Each structure stands twice: as structure tokens, then as C-alpha cells.
Amino acid sequence: MDNKSLHKKLPIGQNEVILKTIKHHWFAYASIYLGAGLMGLVILGITSFIGLDKESFGIDSPTYMLILVFNIFLVFFMVLASFVPVWVRKQEVLVLTEEALLQIKKPNVFASKTSQLNLTHIADVTVRQNFMGSIFNFGNITIETPGEQENYSFNIVENAHEVAKAIIEAHENYAAALESGQIQSSLGSRRHSPGTAWRAEPAAPPSVKRADGSVTDTRNTSQNDEVLDTESLQNDK
């Protein structure tokens, strides 16, 4: 799913930049195929074991052939059925924009849920890895929110630590842009390079407007005052 399709599907502005699209690691799909394959091997293994000594199980040859054909079709159906949960997982995605974090979840084939979290509501990002995750470089991400708001979780993510770092940086950049007054309610009011997060611009030096309309830098004024005070002390001496 490209950025253009995501803009149409998600509740975000057309000018809102998508910083990162996060999907499941390939292990999330491979584990489904592996599970189906192991179950198929178990079924065929038991069937073959029965065939070695049919008489002991009280099964004649025609009956055994029916059992064998049925189990072969069962395994074939299981392999085909494994494509369904893989397709469902491929539809799940975590989208990081310059303003928000959005999550698309599919509990099943016919249901879909889209959640949106403003970057200012992110309290912390946690990454957890198990033994397999440390080997194949994937982890489970939890985005913690303040108060009673439900936390966001996305499991089996590739380069989970890099993803967590990107979310934290986007959160800090957005908060800095809000505090500096560069934005009000939408980051679209300030132009920037596509694909980059917001960076807070340095604040202007403090100044004082005089009665005659002139503006003086207060830092320069304080330095001048120090010079005058030093000269006065020397004259007194």
C-alpha cells in the first residue's frame, strides 16, 4: 500500500507527510505457514504409521485408502487456509506522520479497525524482544499513552528499535514545533522538505521596543551596561 492509497484510506490531510510505514516482519507470515506445515506432517505421519500395521488397528485396505485420501485433502485444505491469516496480517500497518500515529488492525477477514493517536499524547515507546526476535531482528512495540487511554501495540516488527526511535523523534519534533509557536493545530501551515520530520527553529533574540520606535537587542544592551559600569568604577578610583 503506497502513500497515495494511505492518504485516501486514513483520516489525514492531503498535505500531511507520511514519515514511516511499519509492517510486520516476514517471520509473522512464515510462522503461520510453518504451523500449517507441521500440522500437515503430523496428520500424514499418523496416517502412514497406521498403514504399516493396518491389521493391528482393525482396518482393511479399502478403508485405509479412504482415510489416506481424506487426510491428503485435509492437509491440502489446511495449506490453502493458511493464506487467509497471512493476507489478514499483511493488511495491518502502523503509519507515522508528522502529526499522528495511525494503526490499521484486522481482527478477521471482514472487520477492520483504524486508530489514531496524536503525537503529543505519546508518553513512552517500549520494545520487547524474545529469543527468536533477537536472532531475526524483530520485536513487539508498545506505545504508551497517558491517563486511561488505551495503549497501542504492534507485534513482530522489523527493526523494532529503529521504529521506536523514529516515533520518539517525531513526537519530540512535533512538541517542539508546538511550543515554539511554529504551528497551531496543523503542521501544514509551515512548509518543509517532504519526508522529513519537523524541527524547531531557533528562537529570535530577545529585544525591547523603545518609545521612539527603535528596537534594541536586550543582550547587547546588557553587555553595554556592563561596559559602562566598569568604566564608572575606574573613574571613581
Secondary structure, 3 states (H helix, E strand, C coil): CCHHHHHHHCCCCCCCCEEEEECECHHHHHHHHHHHHHHHHHHHHHHHHHHHCCHHHCCCHHHHHHHHHHHHHHHHHHHHHCHHHHHHHHCCEEEEECCEEEEEECCCCCCCEEEEEEHHHCCEEEEECCHHHHHHCEEEEEEECCCCCCCEEEEEEECHHHHHHHHHHHHHHHHHHHHCCCCCCCHHHCCCCCCCCCCCCCCCCCEEECCCCCEEEHHHHHHHHHHHHHHHHHHHC
